[in-house]
Amino acid sequence: MSVEPADAALQRAYDAALNRLSALDDGRVSAILAHLGLDALDLQQPVGWLSGGQKTRVLLGRLLLERPDLLILDEPTNHLDVQAIEWLEGTLRNWDGA
């Protein structure tokens, strides 16, 4: 949006994404961000400005919020501290899908 601020289609897509995020946030977004060590991030900051580890944790959080029926994770504990790994293990133990 910083490159094409007048792009109406891009603005609509952004608004739709914000609305989906707002609908999801029954406390889950905040909890997942906190457990993944991302609660101190400025949520208005573009993902492209994050470090590689932060991007990985953001994508993991997004995946967990989407609650897919099937999770295929390749080294999901990369860039996680011990507390986040323990939380992720507990979350996956209780996962409804495969």
Secondary structure, 3 states (H helix, E strand, C coil): CCCCCCCHHHHHHHHHHHHHHHHHCCCHHHHHHHHCCCCCCCCCCCHHHCCHHHHHHHHHHHHHHHCCCCCCCCCCCCCCCHHHHHHHHHHHHCCCCC
